[in-house]
Amino acid sequence: ISCGAVSALSSLLLLNLALRANTPGTLLWGADIGPLTYGQVMAVTYLKVSLSGYLSVFATRTVGPCFERLPSLLLCAAVGAACVGSTLVATEWPFGGSSSGSSGSSSG
């Protein structure tokens, strides 16, 4: 239950931060990244949920602390491939309806 609650609360916190990125005095405003588009907010939220879900495998696979036993190389490779795939989807998928991906670059 605690892993799910932490994941849900952290997702909501990140969503709140991303939606208020252009509000003076907030954490992301201080990082000077500028206002985020709706597509960028969707990409950030998708990437957070995906990566935290894949990486939670390491925390939930053992009874005790996750660092007591090393994971197998096959598990590390699978999680690594899933994380790379999710990152590529988050950076290249046309969130928000544009066909140029979340990077905002377009030719034409």
N, C-alpha and C positions, 0 to 999 in steps of 0.2 A: 504494500500500500504506500509506503513512504517513497519508493522510487517513482511511482506514478504521480504522487502529489507534488514532488519536487519538479518533475518534468512538466506537469501542467502549469504550475506556478511560474516556473522560469520561462515557459513559452509566452504566458500572458504578460510577464514583465518585459520581455524582449519586444513583444508586439506593441506595448505601450510606449516603450522608448523609441521604437522605429516610427510610430505615428506622430510622436512629438519631437522629431529630430530638428525641426526648424524653430522650436520654441526656445527663446533665450533662457539660460540658466539650467537647461537639462543636460544630461550626460553626453548625448550625441551632438548637441549643439556646441558644447565645449570642444569636441573633437574636430569641429569645423568641416563636417562632411556635407553640409548643406541639406536642404529638404529632400526627402526621399519620395519618389513617385509611388503610386499604388502598386505597380508591378515590382518595384524594388522591395517594398514592404512584404509582398507575397513571397518573393524569392528568399528574403532573409528568414521569414517564418518557416518556409518549407525546409530550408537548409538546416535550421536549428532542430526542427522535429526529426528530420532524417538522421542527422549526425548523432544526436543524443540517443536516439533509438538504437542505432547500430552500436554505439560505444557502450550502451548499458549492458550489452552481452557480457562484457568483461567484469562488471560489478555483480551480475546476478548468476554467474555460472558456478560460483563456489558457495559453500555454507558460511565460511568465515570471511575475513578480509580478502579482497580480490587480488592482492599482491602475494598471497601465500603460495599459490601455484602458478607457474608460467602457463600461458595458453599455448595450444599447439600452433605450429607454423601454418597449418591449413586454416585454422580459425583466424589468425592474424591476416592471412592473405585474403580470405573472404571478406572480412570487415574492411580491410584496406581498399579492396576493389569496390565495395559498396559505397564507401565514403567518397572515393574518386568519382564514381558514377553519379552520386547525388550532387556533388559539387559541380560537375559538368552540366547536369540538368538545371541546377539553380542559376548558372551563369549564362546558359545558352537558350533555355526554353523561353518562348515569347510570353512571359507573364504580362497580363494587362492588355493583351490583344495586339501588341505590335509584333511585326515579323522579324525584328532585328535583335531579339533577345533583351535581357535586362541591362546590357552594357550601354544601350542607347545609340550605338553607332549604326548609321544607315548610309547606304550609297544611293545617290540619285539626286 
